[in-house]
Amino acid sequence: MVGNKRIGSKFDDFLAQDGTLAEVEAVAIKRVLAWQIEHAMKEDRITKAEMAERMGTSRSSLDRFLNPAITSVTLHTMGQAAAALGKILHIELLDAPMGLTAHI
């Protein structure tokens, strides 16, 4: 194939135009956070019941928190989970790539 030109644009551009970029990013971030929390719990051999107790919440609330599809989690809850594992939560504000802005 001569020139091998790309057709189309980046997937992020498509999601931005579609208006779903922020939602997709929120789900991805939540999945990573839930995985990290569960991984740390397994490493430290912490049961869900013990984790919920450390966080001062119920087991069902912890299950909702660990559900990657549920993105409506407060910073307070994320901080409680981190503290319960002896960790800190680090969040930072970054410049969006040129042409991409997420609307929440």
Secondary structure, 3 states (H helix, E strand, C coil): CCCCCCCCCCHHHHHHHHCCHHHHHHHHHHHHHHHHHHHHHHHCCCCHHHHHHHHCCCHHHHHHHHCCCCCCCCHHHHHHHHHHCCCCCCCCCCCCCCCCCCCC
